């Protein structure tokens, strides 16, 4: 029998196992995962504390511009989902501007709408036909104009990435569905006070009816187990040795086919890779994330999530997670999660962060301290991949070397791409379609 081993039982690993067993039913498929079963899910983990459900990896919702991928996610949940019309905002001073910002200009005073639109059009008209921005900062100014850039996009992105935007590559902005791309027609309408909808692919989204976002993960897990995928929990990948034919993991798991979804630095270390590959991996940058969950004895406003560009506020985004499903909080109560990014290698000061979160929420008028029932915090080492200026080069060097070793690698951290859930799933299926594993079965 042919043995296929997948490293990592996150969203990518589970989807790959389902795609593999669906395409090659006779294949023996094993997933190796470092977490315990009770800590499963990674960034798609949810916890129930006293009747309040928190998505511990931050706000995640279900959407896709690919009908087959959206159908897969909804069908895996047996369509036990809630359909939402997005109510997302940017908090500009004390005004909630509908997201995307450029489509929400209609709520601003006329003089500010005019200033934003003039600035936007000046950027469009002054841009040469062969415009090629050198970095993320140039792309923001050239795409949106000075007013929107400096009121929202620059401070917000500096806050989330914790890096000067001139040091971030522009390539990730061209990933389909990753960022809302401005349409001058919609902006023109918004500038004269007409509401418009931007980033339409996400304007309608879905969320599991019960159990938080982890229900999506657990449904995938159940599907994989029904297909007879073997999952080994609590087994960190410490060593991967390449044999004349196949691999041996941790000295005991034989693999004819090896697919990776764990973070590239961990895989490279386990492979005892040559020094030049190790040096490349050291240049792969990322931010960790702290998620603070707060249970409240008050009802929530009609909002899903809110972006906060104010640099004096510690969190870059918060979400009324109790609005995602009425099962996420007891009736008459609400729950909220706030997200804080931490630069690579830094250790968060959890207690200080929580206190600052509560202070900031009270200062911006979200709730009062006496509304708080309890707080919870979660830390994730790997939160957001960062597209540094050398990202493309070092990433391709590492992945090319892995290809030479006959190891396919995908997922947010296995490819080091800032992908949404739908893109992770799409790429997982694509990998199995593109790899010809029939040769192993003959």
Buried (B, 14 or more C-beta within 10 A) or exposed (E): EBBBBBBBBBBBBBBBBBBBBEBBEEBBBBBBBBBEEEEBBBBBBBBEEEEBBBBBBBBBBBBBBBEEBBEBBBEBBEEEBBEBEBBBBBBBEEEBBBBBBBBBBBBBEEEBBBBBBBBBBEBBEEEEEEEEBEBBBBBBBBBBBBBBBBBBBBBBBBBBBBBEBEBBBBBBBEBEBBBBBBBEEBBBBBBEEEEBBBBBBBBEBBBBBEBBBBBBBBBBBEBBEEBEBBBBBEBEBEBBEBEEEBBBBBEEBEBBBBBBBBBBBBBBBBBEBEEEBBEBBEBBBBBBBBBBBBBBEBEBEEBBBBBBBBEEBBBBBBBBBBBBBEBBBBEEBBBBBBBBBBEBEEEBEEEEBBEBBBEBBBEBEBBEEEBBBEBBBBBBEBBBBBBBBBBEEBBEBBBEBBEEBEBBBBBBBBBBBBBBBBBBBBBBBEBBEEBEBEEBEE
